[in-house]
């Protein structure tokens, strides 16, 4: 495997994490009451931004992607020789698969199912599309203010009765409204 292919793969993986950014969902349910308040949703958004802002400069951009790639490369390079062997790559892949399986089991244990967003952060470039939408000034970077504004807009859309809380019923209604009660069929060219 060439270094370029490995880095390209790592970059693709890092981009998928954007799909989860600031989405007001049950992960934001800090007190476990099956409802998400705006305070909880914004705290989750702030935590997600901090996690994604790999270089801690207060902006999400290409520099963060590069920093994430370097961090992932360093984590995979267990013998710290500046190269990833096939064994190191396989070990890292298996570790990620184990973590994914653990998350899936936890979701199923609390009444979830298979991941709602799919393997790569949703359909049609989900995470990157959300990042583009959050970039309101078009500078190909998302500031913390833009990120929070996008999170607040998603919260307001989900909080259909305007009481400052997204209930389980509102989440359920939102899913039905978006997908007609079912997940969309996979495209023939999806792979």
C-alpha positions, 0 to 999 in steps of 0.5 A: 500500500502506498502512503498516498492511498493510506492518507487518502483513506484516512482523510475519507474516514475523517470527513465522515465524522462531520455527519454527526456534528451538532445534530440534536439527538438522543446523544445530547440527552444528558439526563437520560429523560428521552427529551433533548432541551436546547441547552443539552443540544447546544452543549452537545454541539459545542462538544462536537465542534471542539472534537472536530476542531483538531488544531483548536483554532476555532475554525473547521477547515482543511487544516483540521482534516489534515491534523486528524489525518496526522493524528490517525496516522500516528495512532496507526503507526504503533512502532513510530517509524513513520510508516504503516505496515500491513499489520498495523493497518489491519490492527487499526481496521479491526479496532475500529470495527470492534468499536463500531460493533460495540456502538451498534450493540449499545444502540440495539440494547436501548431500542435502536437499530442499525445506524440511522445515517448509514455507513458513511454519514448519511446519504449523498455526502451527508456530513459534507453537505451539512458542513457546506450549509453551515458555512454561511459566508462561503469561505470554505471554513465553519466558525464556531458561530456558524456551527452553533447557528446551524445547530440552533436552526436544526433544533428549532426545526425539530422542536415543532411545538416550540417548547424548547425541548425535542420530545421522543414524539417530535423525533419520531414525527420528524423521521416519518415526515422525512422518510414517510416512516421508512428509510429511503431505498439505497441507490443502485450506484451506491456501494 
